[in-house]
Structures are given as structure tokens and as C-alpha cells.
Amino acid sequence: QVFKDAMTYFSRSTPNLATVIPAIDHIDEMLTSHQSNQSLNGAVRAALSLGKKTLDRYYSLTDSSDVYRVAMVLHPHHKLSYFRNAGWDLEWIQTA
């Protein structure tokens, strides 16, 4: 459902970094919480783990781009609070 919601949301307008990054965070949280759910079939849990691994690979690419941090800091809704809420280290926040 989370993938369908993201697809529907981003199909309605032009996505930008300030909306995509929080959506990726939400998807990551959902994958993390469900991959250890023992009530799910093992194949489903394996698929969730692979999905999380793929998402993490692409998400880690944002570390090599200043544009990501600049977009979040300049966005009127997020500013530095996004990084604080995401649990970033103070040193990383200061760098952003």
C-alpha cells in the first residue's frame, strides 16, 4: 500500500527533493517494521528485505550530493528540523 500511495501522490504533481526524501524515509520505516513481522510469509519478508536493501542503496547516494541537504534546509517547512527529527548527529546537521 505504501508504494501505491507514493506512486499516486507523485503522479499528481511534479516531485521535488523536499517531498521525495521524506517519502523515502516513510517507505524505509514501513519496510523496516514489516520485514521482521513473523506473521508474514517468509517469501514476503525476503522481498521486503530486498526492497529495503535496494532503497538503502539509492538513498545512500544522496550523501554524495549537497543538493539534497540544500533543498531540505531551504524548504520553508523542513529547514534544519528535518535533520533533527531524522536523528542526524549534531555535527552532520551543522555541516548541512
Salt bridges, closest charged atoms under 4 A:
ASP28 OD1 - LYS52 NZ 2.60
ASP56 OD2 - LYS52 NZ 3.19
ASP66 OD1 - ARG69 NH2 2.71
